[in-house]
Amino acid sequence: MRPVGLSDLDVAIRALLSVPRGEWRAMATDLIAAAHAADQWRESYGVAHPGGGTGSLYAQATLYPRVATSQCSARYCAALGDVLTAHGAHRGMTKCDVARHRFVLGKLCLYGIGNP
């Protein structure tokens, strides 16, 4: 999967917010896996995956409905945590590494830094 930036996270979070809370972790895991598969396809064949996606989390998340959000709410921050957990698991990060990333980005979210 291509490197993940703030815009990738924002679009993935807004896709998660369009489904019930109980489905967030599974959807985040699916988004990460699909982006990885699309990136492998792109690297192998030199074109975007026919089902959509170029290997970025952003491209994969845009294939799903998304909610509009103008502020960093508690739900937004919770969805951010689920996306980061799925991304960390995909990268083989330890639970401690994932917790540290969630803490730092959660603080940024609470202070409105990088807010869409």
N, C-alpha and C positions, 0 to 999 in steps of 0.2 A: 504494500500500500504506500502511496505517496505520503510525504511528510504532512502532518496535521497542523493547521494554523487556526487562528481565532475564527476566521470566517467558516472554516470546516465545522468547528465546534458549534457555532451559532446555528447553522442550517440543520445540523444533526439534532440539536436540542429542540429546535422548532418543529422538526418532524416527530420527535418523541412526544412533544406536547399535544400533538394532534390525536394521540391514542390514549386509552385509559392508563393510569399510573401503573397498574399491575403488569402491563406489557412493555414497559420501558426497557428493562434490562435485556429481555429477549430481543427486542427490536434493535437496541444499540449493538448487541453482539452480531445480529444479522447484518446490520449496516457495515460494520467493520469487516466482517468476513466477505461480504459482497464487494466492497471496495478493494480488498486484497485480491480477490479473484479477477476483478476487472483490470487491475494493474498488471497481474501476471499475463492476462490475455493481451493487453496493450504492448507489453514488453516482448511477447512471443510473436505477435502478428503485425505490430506496428500501427494498429488502428484501435479505435474505441471498441469496447465489447458490444456486440449487436443488441444485447438487452439493455444497453445504456451503461454509462459510467466509463470514466477514463482512468480509474484507479485512485481517485481522490475521494475522501469522505464527503466533501462538498457535492461532487457530481453524483454520488450515490444517493445522498439524502434528498437531492432535488427531484428524484424519481418518485418521492412520496409526498402526500399532502403535508403542508406546513401551516402553522398558525402564525399570525402576525403578532409581534410583541414589541413594545416600545420601552419596556423597563425590565430590570433584572429582579424578578419576583422570587419568592421562595420556591415555587414550582420550577422555575427556570434553573435555579441553582441546584435543585434536587436532580433534574434531568442532566445537568452538566456532570454531576457526580456519577450518574449511571453511564454516560458516554465515556468518561475518563476511566471508570472501572473496566468497561469492555475493552477499551484501547490498551490499558495496562495488561489485561489478561492476554490479549492477542500478542503483545510484545514480550510476554513472559516475565513481566515485572512481579516482584514480590508484593505481598499485601502492604508491607511497610512503605515501599516506593509509591504504590497507588494512593495510600492514605496521605502521604506527603504532598503529592500532586493535587489531590482533591482539596487539601487544606489551603494550599497557596492559591489555587484558582478560585476556590470558594471565597476567600478573602477579597480577591480582585472583583468578583461578582458582587459581593455585598457592598463594596465601595463604588460600584458603578464603573470601574476601569474596564475598558474594552466593551462597554455596553453598546449593543446594537442601536 
